Amino acid sequence: MGSQLGKLERRQRQYGAKDYMLGVGAAVALGYGAKMAYDYWASSDRPPSNGDVTRKKRTMESSRKRQLSDGYSSGIDSDGSSTSSRDDLKQNSTQTLHHRLHSYDWEYVEIPYKEIKQASLVVDDVLGVLENTIHNEKKNTPVRDFVHYGSVYEGLKVISPDVFDVMIPIVLETDMWELISGEETVQNAPGYWLVQRVNIDFFPMGKSAWDDTLANKFMDPWKVRRKFQNILQKVVNWSRKYRVTIDTSGNAIYLNVDYDIDTKLQQNTSRHLRIELCPVVQMGNVFVAAKKHPMSKLEAGFQLMWQQSFHVEEKKLLTDVSGVSPTIENSYYHYDTSGNLANETENPEQKMLLWDINEPNCTIQCLKIMKAIEKSNRQLVVISPYCIKTVFYHMLSHQLSHDNITYWDQSELPSKLREFLVTLNNFVRNRNLPNKFDGRVNLFDGVAAEDMGKVEHFLTSIVTLNDIQLGYKLFKR
């Protein structure tokens, strides 16, 4: 203390006490004024400018890939415990679970209409060339127009418009083919079907365009996919606008498409999406898709099975729940010509008010939040998005009727999220998730017992948490 006073006295003698104190006062005032200006600029109460909104969107866009790779809940351990400090938890307590759900949905789950529309135009461009190529070879591969289905076209896509599902309806000749239920086979496989070639005496082999896909008089789904793959090879290099590659390692034919390619820049600035092409056969009201049975790798009898598709029933159910037929145009946020979201606001309470006014029904919103949670938490990745959707269907089953449909109000969003987690945990605990449209099919078949155990442990650890802890565990950035 004495040394500091000595320095002050020496400086006062050198510069003069009056001039020195004036300089110190001016410096303090200047620093305090700068701090006040910064605090006002950073305040969430100020009206956001176009530049602020743009900066926010760029930040959100650049963080999405990190969130997908690191996990939106990077602070969650496998046992549900968090590695963050008590100060973080105390700060999170200032937000209710309701606020956190809306913030999570607004900033991370929902996809802007502009983004998904741009991606869908790329898909239409690629599929247009593919359809023309297939129709030119219609003698060898007779098909009808492609059918768009899945989460993008149901209004349920979350986080990024990166996967598009497309059916290729196969045209089978009359009186040459029939479906046999998997339950009538030795394998006893409900939810799966065999596509059998019949009446060979009247229509000898070679009369059908699909006879080259047969194995023991049954249409082989692998050979069907292989036939389309040979056609796809002809169109992968059709345009300089996109980079297209083929992947057949999964349960469908995948087209990996890079678009928005800037050849003038050295770094990779392109965007990526995947088109999943799945051949389907329709007979009467039954649709079967060329997707493998979970047991196909273990037993040869399952390799010729086709999976039954309920996409028509699902679309009707989602229309009943949301009140409108799901489409890209009415299911995603619209931005104005400047790229700004209509009615966008930085104030979380105003955001919630806009939600309550514009979207009083939170039923679909709750499903999309749960899909994003499943996609972002490494503990849940073994649970497929279709399993999440099926849990949602089961939650609605006791509410749906022909005359009365009960919608979930915005005020119910936190309680419905909890109910969702508890319901999912019950299915996991029982190791059985019945398909909503065919209860004999267990959607958990094929998931390893060890993985199911990890999912159960994680869900059990979070379903009993209070609102503050649950919001902290699920939505920590």
Backbone torsions as a table, in degrees:
resi	resn	phi	psi	omega
1	MET	NA	-43.3	-179.3
2	GLY	-63.9	-38.1	179.8
3	SER	-65.0	-37.6	179.5
4	GLN	-66.2	-39.6	177.3
5	LEU	-65.1	-36.3	178.2
6	GLY	-62.9	-41.8	178.1
7	LYS	-62.7	-42.2	-179.3
8	LEU	-62.1	-42.4	179.3
9	GLU	-64.5	-41.5	-179.9
10	ARG	-63.2	-40.3	179.8
11	ARG	-69.8	-34.9	177.6
12	GLN	-64.8	-40.7	178.2
13	ARG	-66.9	-34.1	-176.5
14	GLN	-74.3	-43.1	-173.2
15	TYR	-107.4	-13.0	-175.1
16	GLY	95.4	128.7	-173.8
17	ALA	-59.9	-42.4	-175.3
18	LYS	-64.9	-48.1	-178.7
19	ASP	-65.0	-37.3	-178.4
20	TYR	-65.2	-45.2	-178.1
21	MET	-67.7	-35.7	176.6
22	LEU	-62.7	-41.2	178.8
23	GLY	-63.9	-42.5	179.0
24	VAL	-63.1	-43.6	-179.5
25	GLY	-62.9	-41.0	179.8
26	ALA	-64.9	-39.9	179.3
27	ALA	-64.4	-42.4	179.8
28	VAL	-63.6	-45.1	-179.4
29	ALA	-62.7	-40.8	179.6
30	LEU	-64.3	-42.7	178.4
31	GLY	-64.8	-42.1	-179.7
32	TYR	-65.8	-40.0	178.4
33	GLY	-64.2	-40.0	178.2
34	ALA	-63.5	-39.6	179.4
35	LYS	-64.4	-42.4	179.5
36	MET	-63.2	-39.7	179.4
37	ALA	-64.4	-41.2	178.9
38	TYR	-66.9	-42.1	179.5
39	ASP	-60.8	-39.0	178.9
40	TYR	-67.3	-41.1	179.5
41	TRP	-63.5	-39.3	-177.5
42	ALA	-81.4	-10.9	-177.0
43	SER	-63.9	138.6	178.5
44	SER	-75.7	-10.2	-177.7
45	ASP	-83.3	-15.1	-178.5
46	ARG	-72.5	150.0	177.2
47	PRO	-68.7	128.3	-177.1
48	PRO	-71.2	135.0	176.4
49	SER	-87.9	169.1	178.4
50	ASN	-60.9	-36.8	178.6
51	GLY	-64.9	-39.4	178.7
52	ASP	-64.5	-42.8	-179.8
53	VAL	-63.9	-40.8	179.0
54	THR	-62.9	-43.7	179.0
55	ARG	-62.0	-40.3	179.6
56	LYS	-62.7	-43.0	-178.0
57	LYS	-67.0	-38.9	178.2
58	ARG	-64.6	-40.9	178.1
59	THR	-62.6	-44.8	178.6
60	MET	-61.9	-42.8	-177.3
61	GLU	-65.0	-43.7	-178.4
62	SER	-71.0	-25.0	-178.5
63	SER	-84.6	-15.2	-175.3
64	ARG	-62.9	-43.8	-179.1
65	LYS	-64.5	-38.2	177.7
66	ARG	-64.9	-38.2	-179.5
67	GLN	-66.3	-37.3	-178.9
68	LEU	-70.3	-37.2	-177.1
69	SER	-82.1	-39.5	-177.9
70	ASP	-87.5	-21.0	-176.6
71	GLY	94.2	133.8	-179.9
72	TYR	-66.6	-22.2	-179.0
73	SER	-114.1	57.1	-174.5
74	SER	-65.8	-16.9	-179.8
75	GLY	-88.6	9.7	-177.3
76	ILE	-102.1	123.6	174.3
77	ASP	-83.1	172.2	-177.2
78	SER	-64.2	-23.0	178.8
79	ASP	-94.1	7.5	177.7
80	GLY	89.3	-2.2	-179.3
81	SER	-84.1	159.0	-176.5
82	SER	-112.5	148.3	-179.7
83	THR	-98.6	4.1	-175.4
84	SER	-86.8	168.7	-174.0
85	SER	-82.2	166.3	178.2
86	ARG	-66.1	-30.2	179.7
87	ASP	-62.4	-38.1	178.2
88	ASP	-64.2	-42.4	-179.9
89	LEU	-64.9	-38.3	178.4
90	LYS	-64.7	-39.3	178.4
91	GLN	-65.7	-38.9	179.6
92	ASN	-65.8	-24.7	-177.6
93	SER	-67.3	-15.1	178.7
94	THR	-73.4	-14.2	179.0
95	GLN	-110.1	133.6	174.6
96	THR	-73.8	162.8	177.1
97	LEU	-61.2	-34.0	178.0
98	HIS	-60.5	-46.9	178.3
99	HIS	-61.7	-42.8	-175.9
100	ARG	-66.9	-37.1	177.7
101	LEU	-62.9	-44.4	179.9
102	HIS	-67.9	-38.8	178.3
103	SER	-64.4	-44.0	178.3
104	TYR	-60.7	-44.7	-179.1
105	ASP	-66.8	-44.0	-175.4
106	TRP	-67.4	-43.9	-170.9
107	GLU	-92.2	-18.9	-170.9
108	TYR	-130.4	-43.5	-171.5
109	VAL	-75.5	-52.1	-171.9
110	GLU	-71.1	143.9	178.7
111	ILE	-106.3	128.1	177.0
112	PRO	-60.4	141.5	-179.8
113	TYR	-55.7	-39.0	-177.4
114	LYS	-60.4	-40.9	-179.7
115	GLU	-67.7	-47.1	-175.8
116	ILE	-72.2	-29.9	176.7
117	LYS	-67.8	-42.5	178.8
118	GLN	-61.5	-44.7	179.6
119	ALA	-64.5	-38.8	-179.2
120	SER	-67.4	-32.2	176.4
121	LEU	-67.1	-37.3	175.4
122	VAL	-62.5	-44.0	179.0
123	VAL	-61.1	-45.2	179.2
124	ASP	-61.5	-37.2	179.7
125	ASP	-63.5	-47.3	-179.1
126	VAL	-66.7	-44.8	-177.6
127	LEU	-67.6	-30.4	178.4
128	GLY	-60.5	-43.5	178.2
129	VAL	-66.9	-40.9	-179.2
130	LEU	-65.0	-43.4	179.7
131	GLU	-61.8	-42.6	179.3
132	ASN	-61.8	-39.6	-179.9
133	THR	-66.1	-42.4	-179.5
134	ILE	-67.5	-43.1	-179.1
135	HIS	-65.9	-28.0	175.9
136	ASN	-68.1	-20.8	178.1
137	GLU	-112.9	36.0	-173.0
138	LYS	-63.3	-21.8	177.4
139	LYS	-65.7	-34.6	-178.1
140	ASN	-93.1	-27.8	-177.7
141	THR	-138.5	72.1	179.1
142	PRO	-69.7	121.2	179.1
143	VAL	-139.1	160.3	172.3
144	ARG	-93.5	-179.6	-179.9
145	ASP	-60.7	145.6	-180.0
146	PHE	-61.0	150.4	179.7
147	VAL	-118.1	121.2	176.1
148	HIS	-84.1	133.0	178.0
149	TYR	-150.6	-176.1	177.6
150	GLY	92.9	-174.3	-167.4
151	SER	-62.2	-37.9	-179.9
152	VAL	-60.7	-46.4	-174.7
153	TYR	-86.3	-7.7	172.7
154	GLU	-94.1	-1.8	-177.3
155	GLY	75.5	22.7	-175.0
156	LEU	-115.4	6.1	-179.7
157	LYS	-70.2	140.2	-177.9
158	VAL	-126.5	154.5	171.0
159	ILE	71.9	-58.5	-175.2
160	SER	-152.0	141.9	178.1
161	PRO	-81.9	71.0	-170.1
162	ASP	-110.9	-7.8	-179.9
163	VAL	-136.4	129.1	178.8
164	PHE	-125.5	129.0	-178.3
165	ASP	-100.9	132.3	-177.4
166	VAL	-137.9	131.3	175.0
167	MET	-95.6	142.5	172.8
168	ILE	-111.4	99.8	-177.4
169	PRO	-73.0	118.8	179.6
170	ILE	-82.3	137.3	176.3
171	VAL	-95.6	115.3	178.1
172	LEU	-102.8	144.1	-178.1
173	GLU	-69.2	142.1	179.6
174	THR	-63.1	138.9	175.5
175	ASP	69.7	9.7	178.7
176	MET	-109.5	-12.9	-173.3
177	TRP	-138.1	153.7	173.6
178	GLU	-152.3	158.2	178.3
179	LEU	-98.1	139.6	174.9
180	ILE	-120.4	124.5	-178.7
181	SER	-64.1	140.4	177.8
182	GLY	-61.7	-22.6	177.6
183	GLU	-69.5	-22.7	-178.9
184	GLU	-88.1	3.3	-179.9
185	THR	-101.1	171.0	177.7
186	VAL	-62.1	-31.8	-177.9
187	GLN	-73.3	-20.9	-179.3
188	ASN	51.1	68.2	-173.5
189	ALA	-114.8	87.0	176.8
190	PRO	-63.9	146.5	-178.8
191	GLY	85.9	-1.0	179.2
192	TYR	-129.4	155.4	-175.5
193	TRP	-139.1	156.5	169.8
194	LEU	-106.3	140.6	176.0
195	VAL	-104.3	106.5	-171.3
196	GLN	-104.9	139.4	173.7
197	ARG	-82.4	128.0	-175.8
198	VAL	-128.5	171.9	177.3
199	ASN	54.0	44.3	-178.1
200	ILE	-67.4	-28.4	178.7
201	ASP	-63.6	-36.6	-179.6
202	PHE	-88.2	-32.1	-179.1
203	PHE	-125.7	86.6	-175.1
204	PRO	-59.0	162.1	178.0
205	MET	-57.1	136.6	-176.9
206	GLY	103.8	-13.1	177.9
207	LYS	-75.5	-27.1	179.5
208	SER	-97.7	143.3	178.4
209	ALA	-67.5	-14.4	-175.8
210	TRP	-107.2	10.3	179.6
211	ASP	-63.7	-24.7	-180.0
212	ASP	-75.6	-0.8	178.3
213	THR	-105.5	8.9	-174.9
214	LEU	-80.8	151.2	169.4
215	ALA	-142.2	109.8	-177.1
216	ASN	56.5	46.1	176.7
217	LYS	69.2	11.2	176.4
218	PHE	-119.3	141.3	178.4
219	MET	-70.7	123.2	-177.0
220	ASP	-88.4	116.9	-178.6
221	PRO	-60.7	-31.9	178.8
222	TRP	-66.5	-42.9	179.6
223	LYS	-66.2	-33.5	177.4
224	VAL	-65.1	-46.6	178.1
225	ARG	-61.8	-38.0	179.3
226	ARG	-63.9	-37.0	179.7
227	LYS	-63.7	-42.7	177.8
228	PHE	-70.9	-31.3	179.2
229	GLN	-61.4	-38.8	179.2
230	ASN	-63.2	-34.0	177.3
231	ILE	-72.4	-39.3	-178.8
232	LEU	-62.1	-31.7	179.9
233	GLN	-58.4	-25.9	-177.5
234	LYS	-78.2	-17.5	-172.9
235	VAL	-116.3	-0.3	-175.5
236	VAL	-67.1	-25.0	-178.3
237	ASN	-109.4	29.2	-172.2
238	TRP	-76.4	-21.6	-173.3
239	SER	-138.7	146.3	174.3
240	ARG	-84.4	-11.1	179.9
241	LYS	-69.6	-31.4	-175.0
242	TYR	-129.4	155.3	168.5
243	ARG	-106.2	119.3	-175.6
244	VAL	-120.4	128.9	174.7
245	THR	-128.8	158.0	-177.5
246	ILE	-109.0	138.1	176.4
247	ASP	-132.4	124.3	-179.5
248	THR	-119.1	21.1	-175.0
249	SER	-79.1	-16.2	-175.4
250	GLY	-101.7	-145.7	-174.4
251	ASN	-96.1	10.0	179.7
252	ALA	-153.1	-173.2	172.0
253	ILE	-99.3	122.8	-174.7
254	TYR	-109.1	131.0	170.4
255	LEU	-106.8	114.5	176.3
256	ASN	-91.2	121.4	-172.6
257	VAL	-121.5	125.1	170.4
258	ASP	-102.3	129.4	-179.8
259	TYR	-135.5	178.3	-171.4
260	ASP	56.6	44.2	-177.3
261	ILE	-84.4	123.8	177.8
262	ASP	-104.9	101.7	-176.4
263	THR	-72.8	-14.2	-178.7
264	LYS	-79.6	-23.2	-178.3
265	LEU	-94.0	144.7	-179.6
266	GLN	-73.6	-39.9	-177.7
267	GLN	-78.1	161.5	-179.0
268	ASN	-80.6	112.7	-178.9
269	THR	-113.7	8.2	-174.1
270	SER	-75.6	160.7	173.2
271	ARG	-104.5	161.0	-174.4
272	HIS	-129.7	141.8	171.0
273	LEU	-145.7	164.5	-179.4
274	ARG	-127.7	132.5	174.9
275	ILE	-106.0	120.9	178.8
276	GLU	-98.3	111.1	-178.9
277	LEU	-99.4	125.0	-177.6
278	CYS	-130.6	115.2	174.9
279	PRO	-65.5	140.7	179.8
280	VAL	-134.6	152.8	175.3
281	VAL	-120.2	133.8	176.5
282	GLN	-118.1	129.1	171.6
283	MET	-134.6	114.1	-173.7
284	GLY	66.0	-127.8	179.1
285	ASN	-96.9	7.7	-176.6
286	VAL	-102.4	127.3	174.2
287	PHE	-111.3	131.8	174.9
288	VAL	-126.4	138.5	-175.4
289	ALA	-111.1	149.4	-178.8
290	ALA	-78.7	62.2	178.1
291	LYS	-117.6	140.5	-172.5
292	LYS	-72.0	148.6	171.0
293	HIS	-74.5	144.0	179.6
294	PRO	-57.2	-24.1	-178.2
295	MET	-94.4	5.7	-173.5
296	SER	-63.4	-28.2	179.9
297	LYS	-79.6	-18.2	-176.0
298	LEU	-99.2	-27.0	-176.3
299	GLU	-141.4	128.5	-174.4
300	ALA	-62.5	-29.7	-177.2
301	GLY	-63.1	-20.9	-179.6
302	PHE	-89.4	-9.6	-171.8
303	GLN	-69.8	-20.7	-179.1
304	LEU	-99.1	7.0	-178.5
305	MET	-77.7	142.1	174.0
306	TRP	-110.9	136.6	-177.4
307	GLN	-83.0	134.0	178.3
308	GLN	-73.4	137.4	179.4
309	SER	-107.8	137.8	179.4
310	PHE	-116.9	32.7	-174.1
311	HIS	-64.6	-30.3	178.3
312	VAL	-68.0	-46.5	178.9
313	GLU	-63.8	-38.1	-179.9
314	GLU	-65.5	-43.2	-179.6
315	LYS	-62.0	-39.5	178.2
316	LYS	-64.8	-43.3	180.0
317	LEU	-62.9	-44.0	179.7
318	LEU	-65.1	-34.9	176.2
319	THR	-65.1	-42.0	177.9
320	ASP	-63.1	-39.0	-176.6
321	VAL	-72.1	-45.6	-175.3
322	SER	-84.0	-20.0	-179.5
323	GLY	88.2	-6.9	177.8
324	VAL	-138.4	155.3	175.7
325	SER	-72.1	121.7	-174.6
326	PRO	-66.6	126.6	174.4
327	THR	-141.3	168.3	177.4
328	ILE	-62.7	-38.6	-174.4
329	GLU	-66.3	-35.9	-175.5
330	ASN	-108.5	14.4	-176.1
331	SER	-118.9	-5.1	-175.9
332	TYR	-132.8	156.0	-177.3
333	TYR	-62.1	136.3	176.5
334	HIS	-99.6	137.4	176.6
335	TYR	-108.6	156.1	178.2
336	ASP	-80.8	-173.9	-174.4
337	THR	-66.1	-20.2	178.5
338	SER	-88.9	0.4	-178.8
339	GLY	86.2	11.2	-179.1
340	ASN	-97.6	139.5	180.0
341	LEU	-69.4	130.9	178.3
342	ALA	-57.9	132.9	179.6
343	ASN	65.4	21.5	-179.1
344	GLU	-67.5	141.1	179.8
345	THR	-145.9	150.2	178.5
346	GLU	-86.3	-17.9	-175.7
347	ASN	-79.2	120.3	-176.5
348	PRO	-62.9	-33.2	179.2
349	GLU	-69.8	-36.1	176.3
350	GLN	-68.4	-35.6	175.6
351	LYS	-60.1	-45.9	-179.5
352	MET	-63.3	-37.9	178.9
353	LEU	-63.8	-42.0	178.0
354	LEU	-62.8	-39.5	177.2
355	TRP	-61.1	-46.7	-176.6
356	ASP	-62.8	-34.5	-178.5
357	ILE	-78.9	-48.5	-172.8
358	ASN	-85.8	-25.8	-176.0
359	GLU	-139.8	70.0	-178.7
360	PRO	-65.5	-22.4	179.4
361	ASN	-92.1	114.5	-177.0
362	CYS	-100.6	13.0	-174.7
363	THR	-60.5	-54.0	179.7
364	ILE	-67.8	-35.5	178.9
365	GLN	-59.5	-41.6	179.8
366	CYS	-63.3	-42.0	178.6
367	LEU	-61.9	-43.1	-178.3
368	LYS	-66.9	-36.9	176.9
369	ILE	-63.7	-42.7	179.2
370	MET	-66.3	-36.5	176.6
371	LYS	-63.2	-40.3	179.3
372	ALA	-67.8	-38.8	177.7
373	ILE	-62.6	-42.9	178.6
374	GLU	-63.0	-40.1	-177.3
375	LYS	-73.0	-26.3	-171.8
376	SER	-99.2	-13.1	-178.9
377	ASN	-106.2	120.3	-175.8
378	ARG	-63.3	-22.1	179.5
379	GLN	-71.3	-16.3	-174.7
380	LEU	-113.0	3.6	-171.9
381	VAL	-65.9	-22.0	179.1
382	VAL	-75.2	-13.6	175.8
383	ILE	-88.5	117.3	-175.1
384	SER	-71.6	155.8	175.3
385	PRO	-56.3	-32.0	179.2
386	TYR	-68.1	-31.5	175.1
387	CYS	-64.7	-41.2	177.8
388	ILE	-61.6	-43.1	179.4
389	LYS	-65.0	-35.9	179.4
390	THR	-68.1	-39.0	174.9
391	VAL	-59.4	-41.2	176.5
392	PHE	-59.6	-44.1	178.5
393	TYR	-61.3	-40.3	179.3
394	HIS	-66.7	-36.0	177.2
395	MET	-63.3	-32.4	-178.1
396	LEU	-85.4	-14.9	-169.3
397	SER	-59.1	-36.0	-178.8
398	HIS	-82.9	-6.6	179.9
399	GLN	-102.1	-22.6	-174.2
400	LEU	-84.3	134.8	172.4
401	SER	-151.6	171.5	-177.8
402	HIS	-70.2	-25.9	-173.5
403	ASP	-107.5	-20.3	-173.2
404	ASN	-144.0	123.4	176.4
405	ILE	-122.0	123.3	-179.2
406	THR	-94.8	120.8	178.7
407	TYR	-89.9	155.5	176.4
408	TRP	-89.7	124.0	179.4
409	ASP	-77.7	156.7	179.7
410	GLN	-56.4	-35.2	-179.5
411	SER	-66.0	-17.7	-178.8
412	GLU	-89.7	-2.8	-172.3
413	LEU	-55.7	-49.3	179.4
414	PRO	-61.1	-43.6	-178.5
415	SER	-67.8	-35.1	178.2
416	LYS	-70.0	-33.3	175.1
417	LEU	-62.6	-44.5	177.9
418	ARG	-62.0	-45.1	179.1
419	GLU	-60.4	-38.2	178.0
420	PHE	-60.6	-48.1	-178.2
421	LEU	-64.3	-41.4	179.3
422	VAL	-65.7	-43.3	179.9
423	THR	-63.5	-44.4	177.4
424	LEU	-60.7	-42.6	-179.3
425	ASN	-63.3	-37.6	178.2
426	ASN	-64.0	-42.7	177.5
427	PHE	-64.3	-41.6	179.4
428	VAL	-63.8	-42.3	-179.2
429	ARG	-61.7	-35.8	179.2
430	ASN	-84.2	-6.5	-178.0
431	ARG	56.6	32.5	-178.6
432	ASN	-149.9	118.9	174.6
433	LEU	-123.1	98.1	-177.4
434	PRO	-68.5	138.2	172.7
435	ASN	-60.8	134.4	-175.4
436	LYS	-61.6	-30.0	-174.5
437	PHE	-101.8	-5.7	174.1
438	ASP	-154.9	93.4	-173.4
439	GLY	-64.5	-10.7	178.7
440	ARG	-77.9	-13.7	-177.5
441	VAL	-95.0	122.8	176.8
442	ASN	-96.4	113.5	-176.1
443	LEU	-72.5	-10.8	176.3
444	PHE	-87.6	-3.2	175.3
445	ASP	-61.1	133.4	-179.7
446	GLY	97.4	-12.4	176.9
447	VAL	-88.4	129.1	-176.5
448	ALA	-61.1	143.8	-179.0
449	ALA	-60.0	-37.3	179.7
450	GLU	-64.1	-41.4	178.8
451	ASP	-66.0	-40.4	178.1
452	MET	-63.0	-37.2	178.1
453	GLY	-63.3	-39.4	178.6
454	LYS	-66.5	-40.3	178.3
455	VAL	-63.2	-44.6	179.9
456	GLU	-62.0	-42.0	-179.7
457	HIS	-62.4	-42.6	-179.9
458	PHE	-65.9	-48.1	-177.7
459	LEU	-64.8	-40.7	179.2
460	THR	-61.9	-32.8	-177.5
461	SER	-75.0	-16.6	-175.7
462	ILE	-112.8	-18.7	-174.1
463	VAL	-68.8	-21.1	-178.8
464	THR	-97.7	1.4	-178.8
465	LEU	-71.3	153.1	174.1
466	ASN	-76.4	175.6	-173.1
467	ASP	-59.6	-42.3	-177.8
468	ILE	-64.0	-47.1	-178.7
469	GLN	-66.9	-40.2	-179.1
470	LEU	-64.6	-44.3	177.2
471	GLY	-61.8	-38.0	179.9
472	TYR	-67.0	-42.3	-177.4
473	LYS	-69.0	-42.6	-172.3
474	LEU	-83.5	-33.4	-168.5
475	PHE	-117.4	15.8	177.7
476	LYS	-66.0	133.0	-178.2
477	ARG	-92.1	NA	NA
